[in-house]
């Protein structure tokens, strides 16, 4: 079984059926089903979700990337603070980073004001949080490997259209 290729195909399109995947991989459908079940059981596949372009809906959403500088906790390092942060329903992702800050947190809310209130009232007061820097997402051009603006023309490094 070409497990790396199977995972890549599922990452690109989680709606592919085991039958379709089997044909694409040159494998038996039953083997594909077993491999997927094993990935799910072992925690390799953590879930499936739709990637939504909220700008094309009537639903108001704001997204921000928040940089956190934190003081690592004795015995748990960054894990304890990351655990507290990721338990807030507004938080979509938490990453431990190298560089100028420690944790990158992606947050959504109905408005930018909602996110600002979340940062000031819930995130910043957490013990061990030294500072925050909030960056609001203004436009998504690409997310999760998916291009969000179909009218966006790819350009090469000289600024020329690649399609010309």
C-alpha positions in Angstrom: 0.0 0.0 0.0 1.3 3.4 -1.0 0.4 5.0 2.4 2.0 8.4 1.7 0.1 8.7 -1.6 -3.1 7.6 0.1 -2.8 10.3 2.8 -1.9 13.0 0.2 -5.0 12.1 -1.9 -7.2 12.3 1.2 -5.7 15.6 2.2 -6.4 17.0 -1.2 -10.0 15.7 -1.4 -11.5 13.9 1.7 -14.6 13.2 -0.3 -12.9 10.6 -2.5 -14.5 7.2 -1.9 -12.4 4.1 -1.1 -13.3 2.8 -4.5 -12.0 5.9 -6.2 -8.9 5.8 -4.1 -8.3 2.2 -4.9 -8.4 2.9 -8.6 -6.0 5.9 -8.2 -3.6 3.8 -6.2 -3.9 0.6 -8.1 -4.9 -1.2 -4.9 -7.9 -3.3 -3.7 -10.8 -1.3 -2.2 -10.8 -3.4 0.9 -7.1 -2.7 1.5 -7.8 1.0 1.1 -10.7 0.8 3.6 -8.4 -1.0 6.1 -5.6 1.5 5.7 -8.0 4.4 6.3 -9.5 2.7 9.4 -6.0 2.1 10.8 -5.0 5.7 10.2 -8.1 6.9 12.0 -7.6 4.5 14.9 -3.9 5.4 15.3 -4.7 9.2 15.2 -2.8 9.7 11.9 -6.1 11.1 10.4 -7.5 13.5 13.0 -10.7 14.5 11.2 -12.3 15.7 8.1 -13.7 19.1 7.4 -14.9 21.4 4.7 -12.8 24.4 3.8 -15.3 27.3 3.5 -14.8 30.6 1.8 -16.8 32.7 4.3 -16.4 35.8 2.1 -18.9 34.3 -0.3 -21.6 33.8 2.4 -23.9 36.0 4.3 -22.2 34.9 7.6 -19.9 37.5 9.1 -16.6 36.1 10.4 -13.3 37.7 11.3 -10.0 35.8 11.6 -6.8 36.7 13.3 -3.3 35.3 13.8 -2.2 36.0 17.3 1.5 35.8 18.3 2.0 34.9 22.0 5.2 35.3 23.9 5.0 33.1 27.0 7.1 32.0 29.9 7.5 28.2 29.8 6.1 26.5 32.9 8.3 24.3 35.1 8.0 20.6 34.2 5.5 21.3 31.3 7.3 23.8 29.2 4.8 25.4 26.7 2.3 22.5 26.9 0.3 23.8 29.8 -0.3 27.3 28.4 -1.0 25.8 24.9 -3.5 23.5 26.5 -5.3 26.3 28.2 -5.3 28.4 25.0 -6.6 25.7 22.7 -9.6 25.0 24.9 -11.2 28.3 24.1 -14.0 27.8 21.4 -12.7 30.8 19.4 -9.4 29.2 18.9 -8.9 27.2 15.7 -5.3 26.4 15.9 -2.2 26.6 18.2 1.4 26.1 17.1 4.6 26.2 19.0 7.0 28.4 16.9 10.6 29.2 16.6 11.7 32.8 16.3 10.4 35.9 17.9 7.4 34.5 19.6 6.4 31.2 21.1 2.8 30.3 20.2 0.9 31.2 17.0 -2.9 31.1 17.6 -5.5 31.3 14.9 -8.8 32.8 16.2 -12.2 33.4 14.6 -15.1 35.6 15.8 -18.0 37.5 14.3 -16.1 40.8 14.2 -12.6 42.2 14.7 -14.0 43.7 17.9 -15.0 40.3 19.2 -11.5 39.0 18.6 -9.9 42.1 20.3 -12.1 41.5 23.4 -11.1 37.8 23.4 -7.5 38.8 23.4 -7.8 41.4 26.1 -10.2 39.6 28.4 -9.4 35.9 28.0 -6.0 35.4 26.4 -3.7 38.1 27.7 -4.6 37.5 31.4 -3.5 33.8 31.3 -0.6 33.3 33.7 2.6 33.0 31.8 1.5 35.1 28.8 4.1 37.8 28.5 2.7 39.6 25.4 0.4 39.3 22.4 0.4 40.7 18.9 -2.8 40.4 16.9 -2.8 40.3 13.1 -6.2 40.4 11.4 -6.7 38.5 8.2 -8.0 40.9 5.5 -8.3 38.6 2.5 -7.5 34.9 2.1 -5.9 34.2 -1.2 -5.0 30.5 -0.5 -5.8 28.4 2.5 -5.3 24.7 3.1 -3.8 24.4 -0.4 -7.0 25.8 -2.0 -7.0 29.0 -4.0 -9.8 31.3 -2.8 -9.8 33.9 -5.5 -10.4 32.3 -8.9 -9.8 35.7 -10.6 -6.3 35.8 -9.1 -3.8 35.3 -11.9 -0.5 33.6 -11.0 2.5 35.7 -11.9 6.1 34.8 -12.1 8.9 36.6 -10.3 9.0 39.3 -13.1 5.3 40.1 -12.7 4.3 38.5 -16.0 1.2 36.4 -16.3 2.1 32.7 -16.3 -0.9 32.1 -18.6 0.5 34.4 -21.4 
